[in-house]
Amino acid sequence: MASNKIQFRSIHELKDPALNNKLAQKEFQEEIPVEDFLGDAEKNGSSTSRRDFLKLLGFSTAAVTLAACEAPVIKTIPYVVKPHDIIPGIPNYYASTYFDGFDFASVLVKTREGRPIKIEPNPIAGDLGKTSARAQASVLSLYDNDKVKQPKFEGKDETFDKVDSYIIKGLEEANAAGKRIVLLSHSFASPTFKKLFADFKAKYPTAELVTYDAYPYAAALDAAQEVFGTRALPVYDLRGTELLVSFQADFLGDYNGGGLESSYAAARKPGANMLRHIQVESNMSLTGANADSRYRLKPSQVNKTLVEVYNAIVGGGTSDKTASEIAKELQAKGSKAVVFADGSKGAQVLAHLINQKLGSTAFTGKANLLKEFDKARFEEFLGWVNAGQVGVLIANNVDPIYSYHKGEDFKKSLAKVPYVIAVADKKNEMYKAAKAVIPVANWLESWGDIEPQTGVYSLMQPTIQKIYKSRQIEESLLVWKNGKNNAANNYYDYLKANASSILGGTSFNKALYNGFNTSTNATTLSYAGGNAAQAVAELGNFKASDLELVLYTKTAMGDGTQANNPWLQELPDPITRMSWDNYLTISPKDAERLGIENDLNARMQLDGSIVNLTVNGVTIKDVPVFIQPGQAEGSVGLALGYGKKNSGATADTGVNAYPLFDGSNLAVSNVKLEKTGEDHEFAGIQLQNTLMGRYEIAKEVPLAEFLNVAFDDEHKGWNKPLEYHTISGALPARKIDLWDAFDDTDGPHFNMSIDLNSCTGCGSCIIACQAENNVPVVGKEEIRMSRDMYWLRIDRYYSSRQKVEVYEGLKEGMAVPELYGTAFGDGGALNHPADNPDVIFQPVMCQHCNHAPCETVCPVAATSHGKQGQNHMAYNRCIGTRYCANNCPYKVRRFNWFTYNLNDKFDFNMNNDLGRMVLNPDVVVRTRGVMEKCSLCIQMTQTTILEAKKENRVVKDGEFQTACSKACTTGSIQFGDMNDKASEVRKLYAGDRRYYLLEEIGTKPNVFYHTKVRNRVEK
């Protein structure tokens, strides 16, 4: 075995020994609620069998034949004069910058016939070009049908001309009366925007620019101001770091503005100098899930531990055992160690001072300039409003009524402002409070520039004409400054003129082509202060209570800017594997103590208790509770960014936690829960397939064993090659087969390598696959029915130490859940496995088996094997028997239960003309009744081959890509040609950590995995 552990996917497996069989039985349901979709009153209440379903929908051979002759005709209009830069069928790529006020990435935008359809990383931008799940999904936000589509005045449609006249009148009145003109904007690190506002202020001297962010990074910026003397976040690089200790800092998420995944993965490469990661936290975060050692403590205890570690580092010593162990490791590594902390200003200050004491080389001295919120400045603005000093308020796509913890008070105070203008994309609370509304242009429709960090200048360019009557804030400022219909109101010209002073000798066109450029901005950070005593006192003032709450941002939702994006709402949380929800996470022991339950119903669907959550007198009603393994006792967690009203049908999901967030402190005490007696229906993905009935699905090994024991050692080997015992003796599994081998030596033969050590579970590959392959959103009800359509999933496995060998128990005929009792007893020396389990993330897609079980059972040969190693699907041949899904051991095939496109039942992006603009024309939109699954992006591999043929050359290594491999921020997913002897994927194949998923069943996959290595001493 690779490790002496057991693996489980949920706490329900620990309770019910028969769960595996139940899940397998429920995987392919017979009852199908077709009456909801077909509207046949006579069928209501009936139990419709699968055979009746196929009859009802005309899925006979004759019906399929007729349907092929009666496909719908969608009328199109050809070009009268074809644009020179558009060749039908050929994609164009534009370098641009993704920035929505919260997230940033330097990207390439893929367009087809003038439509942006895909976001790709900009390779020259390095870490700043990596695309998160939110960056990948942002292209769908462009085609949001719930957007404000034209200017409004007093709630009615109006022209820009009339709205601008009203606004200019208000600006002139306020200026003449000496009242303030406030532009309230999210953080906007654009040098040209700042210059333009300065010009605007020259015309209207009372104008003020005030920054407001829903998730403001106030504590981090205040700490940076104190320690570095500059209000900017420090930039870290972990590539030379050998020890990282994090206190509540989710640095693989949104901590410090994000962006540490790549250097973290590089430092985690297994070897003698592999980074060791220690996490001290309350919630089971994405970062904590990737840690080697994880200490689960409630927030008040995390604060105490951080203070004790600081005391030990600076020479004061500590009697705390955990802090002493951590401090010793930090001191041993010295400059090759780094400490992160989050949750409050005091925690961040102490982390900076520890890093200064260690001389940490992870601190680069560069500044992250993307976050600009100043709490004192914002409170000064609130004072202006309440005193009646503001004549005009222009809100640039921010909604403090929703996200400010005193939003209702702010809403009431707006009555004191004569002119309230909302530059908004949704009919949100600010939209409703404003008299005039300007629809804001999407970033894909806009010109702009950003200085994200020291020495970097990134340009933004429109990749599509404005879909509706919208306008970016810079265009509006030009109109209000220069007057209507002025020739100088062209923001492109303004941007181009200002960029020349930043770019030096680089031409604007060249800089625009690159997207990512160097900047003259030389802001650097150095340690200049920091009041440790004050920080310690602040942390000590946090009052411990029976329950303490930690607020956080989810991987998919972030601060909620893209809450109306169905791709992100449906993306399962990497830890809980739940979608379409936020919820209160609670430890199993606290749940038992408080009578909170999560139960599986007869269909293996998860239902959970609902509570009213009260924190320091503020109550949020009807919050569902999820029992989370690894949650610290005495703590609960709740995600921000949900529960947005009037921001689209999809955004109105979950509960709004912002009333509990003061903008600085992510942890709060004095928490009370009151059960409502109602149950919540969760939409979970993790329980839908049955791989947990197998063993060694996700392999792991301690670093010491990896370094010192041969992988194939006869007795202690941690990745011993699988052998079959035959009449001729033991033979390697890959050499034995009942099948004839394919000749795969002619042309490319594709393989994919997935490294479990560098996969962080971020989900960017899932959204990239969804965008590339037109994977539909099915909604919460269908997810709950285990009918998700994802071609790629990331399974999350918990693992925990055991006292006995799994195989020894199996020899005695014991089932896996029964072994849990043997392993952990009723307390014993080890904790319950759900208390603090390790976590492994494992991406699983079609394994493209060379001897695929699905191919042999298809009665119409709809699925077959290609010479390049891909398992093909012929959709127009498939009749939907689902034999292939039954026969697939990896559970990666998806059946189209319903027509997801052009179907109002699935009111997401594919049932309206605007949303369908995102569809990739190179991939067919599948119809009801057929199977679908990963194709290893065959459209991309064939395009690469054709391009090389046209240029009369051989495809170079690295050119073959899939959507998931291009989007992977850590390089965990590698794709290439095994017949290229110099290819990276072939080198990875030769690695000691390589293994196949379920190799023992003889499917011979073209996807292989690499064992996860944990850098810790196993006790």
HUKA-V245823 format. One record per helix or strand. SS is the DSSP state (@ for helix, = for strand). FROM is the first residue (numbers start at 1). TO is the last residue. If there is no record, write none. Layout:
ss from to
SS FROM TO
SS FROM TO
This chain:
ss from to
= 5 8
@ 11 15
@ 19 26
@ 35 38
@ 41 43
@ 50 56
@ 61 69
= 92 99
= 104 112
= 115 121
@ 123 129
@ 133 142
= 152 153
= 156 157
@ 160 177
= 180 185
@ 191 203
= 207 211
@ 218 228
= 233 236
= 243 247
@ 255 257
@ 261 267
= 276 281
@ 286 289
= 293 296
@ 299 313
@ 321 336
= 337 341
@ 345 358
= 363 368
@ 375 386
= 390 396
@ 400 403
@ 407 416
= 419 424
@ 429 433
= 436 439
@ 443 445
= 448 450
= 453 453
= 456 460
@ 473 482
@ 491 503
@ 508 514
= 516 518
= 524 524
@ 532 540
= 548 552
= 554 554
= 558 558
@ 566 570
= 578 579
= 584 586
@ 588 594
= 598 600
= 606 615
= 618 627
= 635 639
@ 658 660
= 667 668
= 671 681
= 683 684
@ 691 693
= 700 702
@ 703 708
= 723 726
= 729 732
@ 733 735
= 750 755
@ 764 772
@ 780 784
= 793 801
@ 806 811
@ 816 824
= 838 844
@ 853 857
= 863 865
= 871 873
@ 883 887
= 894 895
@ 915 918
= 931 932
@ 938 950
@ 963 967
= 973 977
@ 984 989
= 994 995
@ 999 1001
= 1007 1010
= 1012 1014
